[in-house]
Amino acid sequence: MVKRAVTLFVSCYLVWCLLDWVLGWQALILGIPVAALVAWLTFEIPVATSCLTLLEPSRFWYFCAWYLPVYWWECLKANFDVAYRVLHPKLPIRPAVVRIQTGLKTDLALTVLANSISLTPGTTSIDVNPQTGFLYVHCMNVSPDNYEKDARVIVERFARILRKVFE
């Protein structure tokens, strides 16, 4: 518990230093009580404490080396797909809301997954059910026969990496 509190304080202080950017002695001294206050206020919040798992070097490396490139690649592909559909209006757009079982167990993993999907053009996370792990996603274009399979492919690319990072 002490290790978690110290790690949270140090993380808050580092964020303070990065946001201040000048690093004058006044800012460094003022950052100590501000970081302590933020750490004290957020200590019991599950998402804030589960963020600390990302500070483990192996998880952080896996997040940066695997998740971010996969996310940027999927985002790039989705941008081109949406732009192509806008420029060629005769292409079919078959929107649907699909329910997907993610298999993720932590709130932070579900939050990162839902935000990643919402930030990817053509998809939007509508609802997350943390008890069941279901994620409701609105997709711009899915095949009418296998709409759940299409959406599951999108989610599974992110979810399998997030399982290794946050669980």
Secondary structure, DSSP 8 states (H G I E B T S, - for coil): -HHHHHHHHHHHHHHHHHHH-S--HHHHHHHHHHHHHHHHHHTT-HHHHHGGGGGSHHHHHHIIIIIHHHHHHHHHHHHHHHHHHHH-TTS----EEEEEE----SHHHHHHHHHHHHHSTTEEEEEEETTTTEEEEEES---SSSHHHHHHHHHHHHHHHHHHHH-
